[in-house]
């Protein structure tokens, strides 16, 4: 609980614990929510090899490509988070601030100079414990109009998401597989998302690969 | 409503300030549930949001009432008790949560992400304990007052909770009265008449809930 000491002192000084004959007691004043919304950041390895994530406190985490995304870490809004991605001699410094209620994904990508970043941000208002929520993050500049087609059905889960953008949608908790299309061409093998869970949030990343795009699926877990 | 509808059920009722003073829910609701045959433990902590029930959190006031004992009220030494601890001690058949006004951020932008995280963290712990649960949402207050409670925000909060408390069953307190119908002291806390009406309606909703009706079959 986040008390505002000045409000509580004010409440006490004003004798707001008033006992009124014949009616219920009046409550002390207290806040009915936080001063600002929660915010989170996660890191994604969008390169084709393991990279190292280093925090401003010099803590290091190796990020393999088969576990490309971290959980979402809580971060105070409006403060600056610093760190770096590195791979061999290549390094890309991270300096990020987020808005209240924002979920930011910092994606490391290969560049001619070594490493670069793409930051994609969500400010969700679709929380729903009865639905699953899936996002498509298109982080591959070579994947034009990323589309996720539901295998076995003539419907698209996402349609024409431009490179450097994301879309999110709620859907019923069902078992589905998806096929990625870039510029209307099938890319890579179909991906089984499994049985989606109600209330769970997921992300599908379209990431660059040597020959074509690769697809990475993860649950949007919050680090506790 | 049959007077033995909850016979033999152990109920744990937790909540915010509405559960924390003598003539608030902690007495009339506790009494109504007991009349229906339930063994009730009621615990209130002023200002407590959902996440506060996952740890020991300080509160400016609170109340605790077990079975047929009298309620015990605390002032600034009040705290929440972690839900895991309450479940282990009481072994309830059903948990009832009365939390809403403390999370509505009246007078401020609504904190979607914070509310989602707090609500789902609490419901997940309860779901993992395999205890049935009912979440009672906020009731209409009187617009304004020192908490700046508005009809628009309380409706938004109620819809948010309805969408996010599963697997708990949601009880929509807004259906129990019209806006402003129950008189308040400060825009948010009701007079004893309002708390009596709210208690009766909550009890009826619990008796009609899927968990209770399924037991009768």
Contacts between the chains, C-beta under 8 A, distances in Angstrom:
chain1	res1	chain2	res2	distance
A	1	B	47	5.7
A	1	B	48	6.4
A	1	B	49	6.6
A	1	B	52	5.1
A	1	B	57	4.8
A	1	B	58	6.7
A	1	B	59	7.0
A	3	B	47	7.6
A	3	B	58	7.6
A	3	B	60	7.8
A	8	B	60	6.4
A	11	B	60	7.6
A	17	B	61	7.7
A	17	B	75	7.7
A	20	B	185	7.5
A	23	B	23	7.3
A	23	B	185	6.7
A	23	B	191	5.2
A	23	B	192	6.4
A	24	B	21	5.9
A	24	B	22	7.1
A	24	B	23	3.8
A	24	B	24	5.9
A	24	B	185	6.6
A	24	B	189	6.6
A	24	B	190	7.2
A	24	B	191	6.3
A	24	B	192	5.6
A	24	B	195	6.8
A	25	B	21	4.7
A	25	B	22	6.8
A	25	B	23	7.3
A	26	B	185	5.2
A	26	B	186	6.0
A	26	B	189	6.8
A	27	B	17	4.8
A	27	B	20	7.6
A	27	B	21	6.9
A	27	B	46	6.0
A	27	B	61	7.0
A	27	B	186	7.1
A	27	B	188	7.8
A	27	B	189	5.4
A	28	B	46	6.6
A	28	B	60	4.6
A	28	B	61	6.2
A	29	B	146	6.1
A	29	B	147	7.6
A	30	B	17	7.5
A	30	B	46	6.1
A	30	B	47	3.5
A	30	B	60	5.9
A	30	B	102	7.5
A	31	B	47	7.0
A	32	B	47	8.0
A	32	B	101	5.9
A	32	B	102	5.5
A	32	B	103	7.1
A	32	B	104	5.4
A	32	B	105	5.8
A	32	B	106	4.9
A	32	B	107	8.0
A	32	B	147	6.0
A	32	B	149	7.9
A	33	B	49	7.7
A	33	B	102	7.5
A	33	B	103	5.9
A	33	B	104	6.4
A	33	B	105	2.9
A	33	B	106	7.6
A	33	B	108	6.1
A	33	B	110	7.7
A	33	B	111	5.5
A	33	B	114	7.3
A	33	B	115	7.7
A	34	B	105	7.3
A	34	B	111	5.6
A	34	B	114	5.3
A	35	B	108	7.8
A	36	B	111	7.3
A	37	B	109	7.2
A	37	B	111	3.9
A	37	B	112	6.5
A	37	B	113	5.2
A	37	B	114	5.2
A	38	B	111	6.9
A	38	B	113	4.6
A	38	B	114	4.3
A	38	B	117	5.8
A	39	B	113	7.1
A	40	B	113	7.6
A	100	B	109	7.5
A	100	B	111	7.4
A	101	B	111	6.8
A	101	B	112	5.7
A	101	B	113	4.7
A	101	B	114	7.9
A	103	B	113	7.6
A	124	B	112	6.9
A	124	B	113	7.1
A	125	B	112	5.5
A	127	B	112	6.4
A	127	B	113	7.9
A	127	B	115	7.9
A	127	B	116	4.1
A	127	B	160	7.5
A	127	B	163	6.8
A	127	B	164	5.6
A	128	B	163	4.7
A	128	B	164	6.6
A	129	B	120	6.7
A	129	B	123	7.2
A	129	B	163	6.6
A	129	B	164	4.8
A	129	B	165	6.5
A	129	B	166	3.9
A	129	B	167	7.7
A	130	B	163	6.8
A	130	B	166	5.4
A	198	B	166	6.7
A	199	B	120	6.6
A	199	B	164	7.9
A	199	B	166	6.7
A	222	B	117	6.6
